[in-house]
Amino acid sequence: MAKETVKNDRIVALGKKAAYNLADVNKTRPQYGALTPKWLTKVLEFKGLDSGIYRINKVKEGETPLDVLCSSEKKSDIIPQGYVEYEEDPRELQLASISTIINIDTAVADVYGSPYDQVKEQLDLAIDSLRERQESQLINNDDYGLLKNIADSQRIQTRNGAPTPDDLDELITKVWKEPSFFLAHPRAIAAFERECTKRGVPPVTVNIAGGTFITWRGIPIIPTDKLLVDGLKNPKSKSGKTNILLIRTGEAKRGVIGLFQRNLKNEQSRGLSVRFRGIDDKGVASYLLSLYCSAAILADDAIAVLEDVEVGEYYDYD
């Protein structure tokens, strides 16, 4: 209780502003508003590399299966002979690096290190930022990004702009061998749900990796804001165009996989290295963060895209 005194018949009390200077207040860790769940990196299968290079060997395009003998008679002189030809120059993917340097004044870290470790908080925020960039690069990178490496035969257009159940069914025909998940911007998912509501076929939900997702034909639809709408993560306009992907993941399934470098020095997590670079003459400590990643599409039919998806169709219901 504030101490009160009487001065000229007027009560004078210790004010909140002055008392606040001596108070110990509860504090939160820094809130990073741009963070997303990064579901893609959680549901995509990853493979660790030792050399930083991944070679995708394929059968030579246009080659037919070997001729075989189907007969009850076993005569070696009529058994077809041959071999399966491979591509002589298969594609090799090299891991790309995403890096940043964090500088922290050691005096600040010492004096203001309670209740939160300033170094740890800075590194955690930087790591979250790198992971956000990793998800974006897996989708949009000009070299290994999924969008840029989808075969022309696996690209389809919407019928009328808005993503309808018919459009997603058509997408399934392109990745019909054990499809794993759809990938779409939240605005595209909302547009699809409106189309389902209009037709009276609301999608069911499923729990995966700690999250709840709607599904279509039993295939979960995973949200990400890295599949841009008109080139933006957070478009202001109610309308806009985007893409929806359907992916089969897994090396054993000849699907889409993420790649990372394993057994890094100063490894902090999958494919991420955090190295202390030293302290300069002004007492500033420096840390180098490097994340090594890439993606590989092992077969053309492992991924397909629904293009020109309009997210701005709305309806009035009775």
N, C-alpha and C positions, 0 to 999 in steps of 0.2 A: 504494500500500500504506500502510495506517495506520501512523503512527510509534508504536513500542512503548517503554515505559520499565518498569524494575523497581522496585517499591515494596513494601518489607516482604515480599520473596520472592513478590510477587503481580504478575502481568503486568497492567499498565493500558494499554488501547488507546483510541485515538480512536473514539468510537462513531458509528454510522450516523446517529443523529439530529442530532448536532453537525455531522458532515461534510455532511449534506444541505443545510445553510444556505449552504454555499459552492458547491454543485454546480449546474451548468447542466443542467436536465432537458428532455427532449423533451415537448412539449405538443401537444394537439390543439385544433382549433377547437371552439367550443361545440357540443355535440351536442343537437339539437332533436328530442326523441323523438316529437313530435306530427306531424312532417312525413310526407307521403304523396307518391307519384309524381305525383299530380294528372293522371292520364291523360286525363280529360275535356277539359281545356284544351289538350291536345296533339293529340287526334284530332278535336275539333270545329273546323269551319271558322269563322274569324273574319273580320269585315268592319270596316274602319276607317271612322269617320264624321268629317266635317268640322264639322258643326253640332251634334252631340250628340243629334240626333233622327232616328229611322228610321220612315218611314211604310210600312205594309204595305197596298198597294192590292190589292183583290180584286174579282172579278166578283160582281155582286149575287147573293146566295143565292137559289137556286130558278130562276135563268135557264137556259134551254135553249140548246144551240148554235144557231148560225144555220142557217136552212134553206138548202140548196144545190141546185143543179141538176146532175143526173147524166144527161146525154142526149147522143146523137150529133148532135142538131139544135141549132143555135145561134141561138136567137131571143131577142133582148134583152127582149121584152115578157113572157116567162115566167120570167125569172131572178128568184128570190126576193130581196127587199130587206129590210134591217134593220141592226141594229148590236148590239154587245154592251154591256150596261149594267154600270156599275161601282158599287160601294158609294159613297155620297155622303159618309159619315163613316168613313173607314178608321181603323184603330187606329194611333196614333203611340206609339212607345216612346222614352222619354228615358233617357239614360244615368244610372245611379245611381253614387254615389261611395262608396268604402270608404276611410276615412282614419284616420290615427293620427299622433301626434307623438312623436318620440324626443328625449330630453334627455340630453346627455352632458357631464360636467364636463371642461372643457378641460385642467385639471391632471392628471386621471386619464388622459386620452388622451395627454398629453405624456409622463408618467412611465412609464406602463405600455403604451407603444405598440409594444413589441418582444417577441416576433417577430410578433405579429399587430396590425394596425391596429384599435384599439378602435372607432373610428367606423365603419369598414367592416363589422366583425363585427356591430355593433348594427343597422346598416342592412340587412345581408343577412338577419338573423334577422327583422326587421320585415317585409321584403318577402316572405319565405317565409310569414309569418303572414297577410299580406294575400292572397296567392295561394291559401292554404288557404280563407280566407273567401270569395274569389271563386268557387271551385268549389262551395262550399256554397250560395251565393246563386244561382248559375246553376240549381241544382236545386230549391231550397226557397223562394226569395224569394216573398213573398205577391203581388207585382205581376207580375214577369216570369219567375219560376221555372218550369222545365219542368213539374214535377208539377202545379202549379196551373192550367196553361193547356192541358192535354190535353183534347180534345173528348170529350164523354160517349160518343160512338159509337166512340171509340178505347180505351175502358177495358174490360178483361175480367177475369174471376175465374179462379183456379185450379180445377181439377176436384176435387181432394182435399186441397188445402192445400200439399203439397210441389210444387216446380217440376219438372214432368215434361217429357220431350221433346215430348209432345203439347201441353202448354201453350205451349212456345216456338214450336211449329209454328203454333198458333192465333194467336200474336202476329205471326208473319210474314205471316199473311193480312191483317193490318191495315196493315202497312207493307211491301207487296210490291214497290213501285216502287224498286228499287235501295237496299235497306236497308244502312246503313253499319256499325252495331255495336249490340250489346246493352249495357246499363249496369246493373250490379248490385252489391250489397254482397258482400264476400268470403264472408260466411256463406251468402248465397243461391247463390253460385257453387258452394260446397262442397256445398250441399244438392242442386243440380242434378247435380253429378258423382256423388253417391251414387245418385240415381235412374237415371243412365245406367249405372252399374256394375251395379245391380240388374237392368237389362234387357239387359246385355251389349252395350251400344253406347257404348263409351268415346269421348268427343269428341277430335278431333285438335287440334293446336296450330298457331299461326302467330306469326311475329315481325313486330311493328309498332312503329315509333317507338322502337326499342331495347328493347322489352319482349316477353315471350312470353305469349300468351294462348290459352286454349282457345277453340274455335269450335263453333258448331252450324249445320249446313247451310251451312258456309263463312263464316258471319258471326261475327266475333270478339266475345267477351264481355269487356267492359272492367270492371275492378273499381274501386269507389270506396266509401269509408266515409261519404260524404255522403248516400247513400240509406239512411236510418236504419232500424234494427231496433227496433221498439217505441219509436221516438223517440230512440234512442241510437246513437252511433257504435260503441261497444264494449260491447254488452250482456253482462251477467254470466250471465244465464240461458241454458241450452242451447236453449230454444225461443224463438219470437218471430215477428212478422209484419213483412214488408217489401214492397217493390215491385221489379219488373224492368222497365226501359224498353227499347224498340227504337227506334232513331233513324236517320233519313236526314239527312245533313248536306250543306250546300252551297247557296249562293244559286242557282246555275244549275239545281239539281235541285229547287227549291222545297222545300228541306228546313229543318232547324234550323240556325241560325247564332248564333255569339256576336258581340257588338258591343263596340267600344272606340273611344275618342277618339284620333285620330292627330294627329301634329304638336304634341304638348304642349310647353310650355316646360319645360325641365329634365327631358325625357323620359328615363327610365332603361331601360324596356323597354315592351312592348306595353300601352298604356293606363295606364302608371304614371309619375307625376311625383314627383321627390324635390327639395324646395326647402329651401335653407338659410334659416332665419328670423332668424339673428343670434345674438349672444352677450350675455347679460344682465350686470348689475353684479356678479354673483357668479361670473362666468366659466363659466356653463353655456351650451353651444351647443345650439341647437334646430333640428330638421329636421322638415318636414311631408311626409308620404307620402300621396299620393292616387291611388287606382286607380279608373278609370271603366269600367264594364262594364254589359252587359245581355244579353238573349238574345231571339231572335225565332223563332217558329214560322210559316213562310211558307205552309204548307198543313196542313189538319187531318190528312191521312194521312202526314205527315212523322214522326209520333211516336205511339207507343201504349204502354200500361202494363198489365202483369200485376199485379193487386192481390192483397193478402192472401196473400202467399207465406210459407209456413211453413218456417223454417230448422232445425227441431229433429227431423226425422224421421231415425232411424238404423235400420240393419238388421244382422242377424247372418248371416254367410255360411258355407256349408259349406266 
